[in-house]
Amino acid sequence: MTDSRIDGAPKGAIDYIAVEESAPFRELKRRQRSFVFPFAVAFLVWYFAYVLLSSFAPGFMAQPVSGAITVGLLIGLGQFVTTFAITMGYVAYANRRLDPLAEQMRTDLERSERGEA
C-alpha cells in the first residue's frame, strides 16, 4: 500500500495535504487568524475585566447610573453588544477577505478533480 503523502493523490482525486501546504491555503489561514486572534484576545481581556471587577470592585459595579441601572449592569450588557459586534465584523471581514479566496480555491480544486487544466 502506498502512502498518499509520498506519492500524492490518485489521478482525479484531491491531494488534501498538498492543498493544505499550498500558498493560497496558507494565505487563507493567515487572513483568518489575523482577525480571530486579536479579537479573541481583546474579548477575553474585556470579559475577565468584567469578572474581576465583579469580584474585587463590587462598590464600583454597584454604583447607580440612572435609577436601578448600575455600572455592572451596563458593563454586563456591553458583553452582549460586544459579542454581536465582533460577530457582525467577522462576517463582513469573511465576506470581503476570506470568501473570495476560498471560492477561488474551491473552483480550482473542482477543476483539477474533473481533470481540467
Secondary structure, DSSP 8 states (H G I E B T S, - for coil): ---HHHH---TTS--HHHHHHSHHHHHHHHHHHHHHHHHHHHHHHHHHHHHHHHHH-HHHHT-EEETTEEHHHHHHHHHHHHHHHHHHHHHHHIIIIIHHHHHHHHHHHHHHHHT--
